[in-house]
Amino acid sequence: MSETVRIYINSKPLDVEATATALEAVAAWDETQAAAIRSGERMITDSRGIQTANETVVHNGAIFRIVRARQTAGDDLDYDSL
């Protein structure tokens, strides 16, 4: 029997294998979000909003958030096209 750890993705608790990567954990939580990460549309951040590498091994209590990977000019209120 494999050891599991409790992590959180977008505030939702999830038990995954202790050897899982952040991306594998996201795939266990929501395969659609994992596909968006693989395609570059979304990325994984830690609880502080700092990008986390997909291959980072999870640890007990880890907090991950799934966010948009790219900001477009229309999303940036401070954008100046000059």
N, CA and C atoms as an extended XYZ file, in Angstrom:
246
Properties=species:S:1:pos:R:3:atomname:S:1:resname:S:1:resid:I:1 pbc="F F F"
N         0.839       -1.186        0.000 N   MET     1
C         0.000        0.000        0.000 CA  MET     1
C         0.882        1.247        0.000 C   MET     1
N         0.596        2.169       -0.868 N   SER     2
C         1.388        3.386       -0.988 CA  SER     2
C         1.007        4.392        0.078 C   SER     2
N         1.987        5.161        0.489 N   GLU     3
C         1.732        6.234        1.439 CA  GLU     3
C         1.077        7.397        0.694 C   GLU     3
N         0.081        8.005        1.315 N   THR     4
C        -0.572        9.162        0.708 CA  THR     4
C        -0.338       10.390        1.572 C   THR     4
N        -0.475       11.545        0.952 N   VAL     5
C        -0.381       12.817        1.654 CA  VAL     5
C        -1.609       13.640        1.304 C   VAL     5
N        -1.990       14.506        2.205 N   ARG     6
C        -3.120       15.413        1.975 CA  ARG     6
C        -2.570       16.722        1.438 C   ARG     6
N        -3.073       17.127        0.270 N   ILE     7
C        -2.717       18.410       -0.321 CA  ILE     7
C        -4.004       19.171       -0.614 C   ILE     7
N        -3.849       20.395       -1.084 N   TYR     8
C        -5.010       21.221       -1.419 CA  TYR     8
C        -4.782       21.851       -2.787 C   TYR     8
N        -5.793       21.742       -3.633 N   ILE     9
C        -5.753       22.378       -4.947 CA  ILE     9
C        -6.981       23.264       -5.051 C   ILE     9
N        -6.740       24.560       -5.234 N   ASN    10
C        -7.833       25.539       -5.263 CA  ASN    10
C        -8.770       25.344       -4.073 C   ASN    10
N        -8.193       25.193       -2.905 N   SER    11
C        -8.895       25.059       -1.616 CA  SER    11
C        -9.589       23.720       -1.409 C   SER    11
N        -9.478       22.802       -2.348 N   LYS    12
C       -10.128       21.491       -2.215 CA  LYS    12
C        -9.117       20.468       -1.707 C   LYS    12
N        -9.443       19.750       -0.626 N   PRO    13
C        -8.517       18.729       -0.122 CA  PRO    13
C        -8.464       17.528       -1.062 C   PRO    13
N        -7.282       16.945       -1.160 N   LEU    14
C        -7.078       15.804       -2.044 CA  LEU    14
C        -5.975       14.935       -1.458 C   LEU    14
N        -6.213       13.635       -1.392 N   ASP    15
C        -5.192       12.688       -0.960 CA  ASP    15
C        -4.559       12.072       -2.199 C   ASP    15
N        -3.232       12.180       -2.301 N   VAL    16
C        -2.496       11.633       -3.439 CA  VAL    16
C        -1.297       10.845       -2.930 C   VAL    16
N        -0.714       10.037       -3.809 N   GLU    17
C         0.486        9.297       -3.435 CA  GLU    17
C         1.602       10.277       -3.088 C   GLU    17
N         2.395        9.920       -2.097 N   ALA    18
C         3.472       10.790       -1.633 CA  ALA    18
C         4.512       11.058       -2.714 C   ALA    18
N         4.578       10.212       -3.728 N   THR    19
C         5.553       10.383       -4.811 CA  THR    19
C         4.992       11.150       -6.005 C   THR    19
N         3.752       11.606       -5.928 N   ALA    20
C         3.109       12.301       -7.052 CA  ALA    20
C         3.756       13.661       -7.297 C   ALA    20
N         3.748       14.067       -8.551 N   THR    21
C         4.188       15.421       -8.891 CA  THR    21
C         2.987       16.357       -8.804 C   THR    21
N         3.267       17.648       -8.836 N   ALA    22
C         2.180       18.627       -8.798 CA  ALA    22
C         1.219       18.411       -9.966 C   ALA    22
N         1.753       18.159      -11.153 N   LEU    23
C         0.890       17.943      -12.319 CA  LEU    23
C         0.083       16.657      -12.189 C   LEU    23
N         0.676       15.595      -11.673 N   GLU    24
C        -0.068       14.352      -11.459 CA  GLU    24
C        -1.189       14.567      -10.445 C   GLU    24
N        -0.925       15.373       -9.429 N   ALA    25
C        -1.956       15.673       -8.433 CA  ALA    25
C        -3.103       16.450       -9.068 C   ALA    25
N        -2.766       17.424       -9.902 N   VAL    26
C        -3.816       18.181      -10.597 CA  VAL    26
C        -4.626       17.248      -11.483 C   VAL    26
N        -3.972       16.333      -12.179 N   ALA    27
C        -4.680       15.384      -13.045 CA  ALA    27
C        -5.630       14.510      -12.241 C   ALA    27
N        -5.230       14.121      -11.041 N   ALA    28
C        -6.107       13.321      -10.179 CA  ALA    28
C        -7.306       14.142       -9.724 C   ALA    28
N        -7.113       15.438       -9.574 N   TRP    29
C        -8.170       16.343       -9.124 CA  TRP    29
C        -9.099       16.715      -10.277 C   TRP    29
N        -8.513       17.090      -11.447 N   ASP    30
C        -9.316       17.548      -12.585 CA  ASP    30
C        -8.475       17.421      -13.857 C   ASP    30
N        -8.762       16.418      -14.652 N   GLU    31
C        -7.968       16.163      -15.859 CA  GLU    31
C        -8.061       17.318      -16.854 C   GLU    31
N        -9.186       18.027      -16.896 N   THR    32
C        -9.328       19.169      -17.803 CA  THR    32
C        -8.330       20.262      -17.445 C   THR    32
N        -8.179       20.532      -16.158 N   GLN    33
C        -7.204       21.534      -15.713 CA  GLN    33
C        -5.779       21.072      -16.009 C   GLN    33
N        -5.515       19.782      -15.825 N   ALA    34
C        -4.183       19.247      -16.124 CA  ALA    34
C        -3.863       19.414      -17.609 C   ALA    34
N        -4.843       19.173      -18.469 N   ALA    35
C        -4.639       19.346      -19.911 CA  ALA    35
C        -4.351       20.809      -20.240 C   ALA    35
N        -5.038       21.725      -19.559 N   ALA    36
C        -4.805       23.157      -19.778 CA  ALA    36
C        -3.397       23.555      -19.329 C   ALA    36
N        -2.898       22.924      -18.288 N   ILE    37
C        -1.526       23.186      -17.838 CA  ILE    37
C        -0.538       22.653      -18.868 C   ILE    37
N        -0.777       21.450      -19.342 N   ARG    38
C         0.116       20.858      -20.356 CA  ARG    38
C         0.168       21.703      -21.627 C   ARG    38
N        -0.958       22.321      -21.990 N   SER    39
C        -1.006       23.124      -23.219 CA  SER    39
C        -0.488       24.545      -23.015 C   SER    39
N        -0.231       24.935      -21.765 N   GLY    40
C         0.289       26.268      -21.488 CA  GLY    40
C        -0.765       27.313      -21.202 C   GLY    40
N        -2.039       26.933      -21.195 N   GLU    41
C        -3.111       27.891      -20.905 CA  GLU    41
C        -3.174       28.240      -19.424 C   GLU    41
N        -2.819       27.291      -18.575 N   ARG    42
C        -2.859       27.478      -17.129 CA  ARG    42
C        -1.523       27.061      -16.543 C   ARG    42
N        -1.298       27.458      -15.290 N   MET    43
C        -0.085       27.046      -14.596 CA  MET    43
C        -0.405       26.801      -13.131 C   MET    43
N         0.511       26.125      -12.474 N   ILE    44
C         0.360       25.802      -11.061 CA  ILE    44
C         1.172       26.812      -10.259 C   ILE    44
N         0.560       27.377       -9.218 N   THR    45
C         1.294       28.242       -8.298 CA  THR    45
C         1.159       27.682       -6.891 C   THR    45
N         2.038       28.167       -6.010 N   ASP    46
C         1.913       27.783       -4.607 CA  ASP    46
C         0.946       28.741       -3.923 C   ASP    46
N         0.835       28.641       -2.626 N   SER    47
C        -0.131       29.464       -1.886 CA  SER    47
C         0.197       30.950       -1.953 C   SER    47
N         1.448       31.294       -2.307 N   ARG    48
C         1.855       32.701       -2.395 CA  ARG    48
C         1.711       33.263       -3.797 C   ARG    48
N         1.331       32.404       -4.750 N   GLY    49
C         1.193       32.842       -6.129 CA  GLY    49
C         2.463       32.699       -6.939 C   GLY    49
N         3.468       32.026       -6.386 N   ILE    50
C         4.722       31.801       -7.094 CA  ILE    50
C         4.586       30.532       -7.929 C   ILE    50
N         4.988       30.616       -9.196 N   GLN    51
C         4.845       29.467      -10.088 CA  GLN    51
C         5.591       28.259       -9.537 C   GLN    51
N         4.940       27.106       -9.631 N   THR    52
C         5.503       25.834       -9.197 CA  THR    52
C         5.758       24.979      -10.430 C   THR    52
N         6.929       24.372      -10.499 N   ALA    53
C         7.242       23.486      -11.626 CA  ALA    53
C         6.304       22.287      -11.608 C   ALA    53
N         5.861       21.881      -12.779 N   ASN    54
C         4.931       20.749      -12.883 CA  ASN    54
C         5.500       19.485      -12.271 C   ASN    54
N         6.816       19.318      -12.324 N   GLU    55
C         7.430       18.089      -11.826 CA  GLU    55
C         7.802       18.139      -10.347 C   GLU    55
N         7.413       19.194       -9.650 N   THR    56
C         7.657       19.292       -8.211 CA  THR    56
C         6.918       18.169       -7.493 C   THR    56
N         7.618       17.459       -6.623 N   VAL    57
C         6.986       16.386       -5.851 CA  VAL    57
C         6.168       17.020       -4.727 C   VAL    57
N         4.958       16.526       -4.536 N   VAL    58
C         4.064       17.073       -3.507 CA  VAL    58
C         4.590       16.739       -2.114 C   VAL    58
N         4.104       17.469       -1.126 N   HIS    59
C         4.402       17.153        0.270 CA  HIS    59
C         3.129       17.360        1.081 C   HIS    59
N         3.091       16.770        2.243 N   ASN    60
C         1.900       16.854        3.077 CA  ASN    60
C         1.571       18.315        3.383 C   ASN    60
N         0.334       18.706        3.124 N   GLY    61
C        -0.113       20.067        3.395 CA  GLY    61
C         0.145       21.062        2.278 C   GLY    61
N         0.717       20.609        1.166 N   ALA    62
C         1.011       21.518        0.049 CA  ALA    62
C        -0.277       22.181       -0.432 C   ALA    62
N        -0.158       23.447       -0.791 N   ILE    63
C        -1.290       24.214       -1.311 CA  ILE    63
C        -0.933       24.676       -2.714 C   ILE    63
N        -1.740       24.265       -3.675 N   PHE    64
C        -1.537       24.657       -5.068 CA  PHE    64
C        -2.768       25.402       -5.558 C   PHE    64
N        -2.530       26.345       -6.455 N   ARG    65
C        -3.621       27.054       -7.119 CA  ARG    65
C        -3.382       26.956       -8.626 C   ARG    65
N        -4.465       26.844       -9.362 N   ILE    66
C        -4.391       26.783      -10.815 CA  ILE    66
C        -4.843       28.146      -11.336 C   ILE    66
N        -3.971       28.804      -12.099 N   VAL    67
C        -4.252       30.158      -12.584 CA  VAL    67
C        -3.972       30.244      -14.076 C   VAL    67
N        -4.464       31.308      -14.701 N   ARG    68
C        -4.159       31.550      -16.116 CA  ARG    68
C        -2.670       31.772      -16.272 C   ARG    68
N        -2.105       31.230      -17.326 N   ALA    69
C        -0.658       31.321      -17.531 CA  ALA    69
C        -0.233       32.624      -18.185 C   ALA    69
N        -1.076       33.182      -18.998 N   ARG    70
C        -0.685       34.383      -19.730 CA  ARG    70
C        -1.712       35.480      -19.522 C   ARG    70
N        -1.192       36.669      -19.410 N   GLN    71
C        -2.058       37.823      -19.310 CA  GLN    71
C        -2.053       38.524      -20.659 C   GLN    71
N        -3.221       38.846      -21.155 N   THR    72
C        -3.303       39.572      -22.422 CA  THR    72
C        -3.419       41.058      -22.138 C   THR    72
N        -3.162       41.873      -23.139 N   ALA    73
C        -3.227       43.320      -22.969 CA  ALA    73
C        -4.597       43.751      -22.463 C   ALA    73
N        -5.645       43.105      -22.922 N   GLY    74
C        -6.991       43.451      -22.490 CA  GLY    74
C        -7.254       43.135      -21.029 C   GLY    74
N        -6.456       42.224      -20.454 N   ASP    75
C        -6.608       41.870      -19.049 CA  ASP    75
C        -5.861       42.821      -18.127 C   ASP    75
N        -4.919       43.585      -18.678 N   ASP    76
C        -4.060       44.452      -17.879 CA  ASP    76
C        -4.630       45.861      -17.881 C   ASP    76
N        -5.148       46.297      -16.743 N   LEU    77
C        -5.756       47.622      -16.654 CA  LEU    77
C        -4.722       48.731      -16.790 C   LEU    77
N        -3.441       48.422      -16.557 N   ASP    78
C        -2.379       49.417      -16.680 CA  ASP    78
C        -1.729       49.407      -18.059 C   ASP    78
N        -2.234       48.599      -18.976 N   TYR    79
C        -1.643       48.469      -20.305 CA  TYR    79
C        -1.733       49.783      -21.059 C   TYR    79
N        -0.621       50.186      -21.644 N   ASP    80
C        -0.565       51.401      -22.451 CA  ASP    80
C         0.016       51.018      -23.808 C   ASP    80
N        -0.769       51.113      -24.855 N   SER    81
C        -0.331       50.676      -26.180 CA  SER    81
C         0.609       51.661      -26.859 C   SER    81
N         0.916       52.788      -26.212 N   LEU    82
C         1.801       53.782      -26.833 CA  LEU    82
C         3.145       53.248      -26.918 C   LEU    82
